[in-house]
Amino acid sequence: MERLELIENRLRSAFAPETLRITDESHLHAGHTGAKSGGGHFSLTIVSRHFKNLTTVQRHRLIYDALKDLIPKEIHALSIHALATDEL
């Protein structure tokens, strides 16, 4: 399964998001020490009811927990923008 598809499936299963955008930014980090291990650099925007009344840190922890077995082999870096549905 392709890396982006794997991440997307994992996040859809965990959070049933209304919005999910994952951008592979690995090409922007060519030559970066962490990129040499093969892990990708990704930017994530996710909107889910599961984030309601949670702090930014709590949201990020939930996302990292859902993806933890993909770090650092598949994911080297992840930029997260996580919102609850009522924050749109």
C-alpha positions as CSV (number, residue, x, y, z in Angstrom):
1,M,0.0,0.0,0.0
2,E,1.3,3.4,-0.9
3,R,2.5,5.6,2.0
4,L,-0.2,8.4,1.5
5,E,-2.9,5.8,1.2
6,L,-1.8,4.1,4.4
7,I,-1.8,7.4,6.3
8,E,-5.2,8.4,4.9
9,N,-6.8,5.0,5.7
10,R,-5.5,5.1,9.3
11,L,-6.7,8.7,9.9
12,R,-10.1,8.0,8.3
13,S,-10.6,5.0,10.4
14,A,-9.6,6.7,13.6
15,F,-11.3,10.1,13.2
16,A,-14.0,9.9,10.5
17,P,-13.0,13.3,9.3
18,E,-15.1,15.8,7.4
19,T,-12.0,17.1,5.8
20,L,-8.7,15.3,5.3
21,R,-5.9,16.7,3.2
22,I,-2.4,15.1,3.2
23,T,0.4,16.6,1.2
24,D,3.6,14.8,0.6
25,E,6.3,17.5,0.9
26,S,9.2,15.1,0.9
27,H,10.7,16.7,-2.3
28,L,11.2,19.9,-0.4
29,H,13.5,18.1,2.1
30,A,15.8,16.3,-0.3
31,G,19.2,15.9,1.2
32,H,17.9,16.5,4.7
33,T,19.4,14.1,7.2
34,G,16.1,12.6,8.3
35,A,15.0,12.2,4.7
36,K,17.9,9.8,4.1
37,S,16.2,7.1,6.2
38,G,13.4,7.0,3.7
39,G,10.7,8.6,5.9
40,G,8.5,11.2,4.2
41,H,7.6,14.7,5.2
42,F,3.9,15.4,5.2
43,S,1.5,18.3,5.8
44,L,-1.9,17.3,7.2
45,T,-5.2,19.2,7.6
46,I,-7.9,17.3,9.3
47,V,-11.3,18.4,10.6
48,S,-13.2,16.0,12.8
49,R,-15.8,16.0,15.5
50,H,-13.4,13.9,17.6
51,F,-11.3,17.0,18.3
52,K,-14.1,19.0,19.9
53,N,-13.1,20.5,23.3
54,L,-9.5,19.2,22.9
55,T,-6.4,21.3,23.1
56,T,-4.0,21.4,20.1
57,V,-1.6,19.2,22.0
58,Q,-4.3,16.6,22.8
59,R,-5.4,16.6,19.1
60,H,-1.8,16.1,18.0
61,R,-1.3,13.3,20.5
62,L,-4.3,11.4,19.1
63,I,-3.0,11.8,15.6
64,Y,0.5,10.6,16.5
65,D,-1.1,7.7,18.4
66,A,-3.0,6.6,15.3
67,L,0.2,6.8,13.2
68,K,2.8,5.7,15.7
69,D,3.9,2.5,14.0
70,L,4.6,4.5,10.8
71,I,7.1,6.8,12.6
72,P,10.0,7.1,11.7
73,K,10.1,4.5,8.9
74,E,7.2,5.9,6.7
75,I,6.8,9.3,8.3
76,H,9.8,11.4,9.3
77,A,8.1,14.7,9.8
78,L,4.4,15.7,10.0
79,S,3.0,19.2,10.1
80,I,-0.5,19.1,11.6
81,H,-3.5,21.5,11.4
82,A,-6.3,19.8,13.3
83,L,-9.7,21.4,13.8
84,A,-13.0,20.4,15.3
85,T,-16.0,20.6,13.0
86,D,-17.4,23.6,15.0
87,E,-14.3,25.6,14.3
88,L,-14.8,26.0,10.6
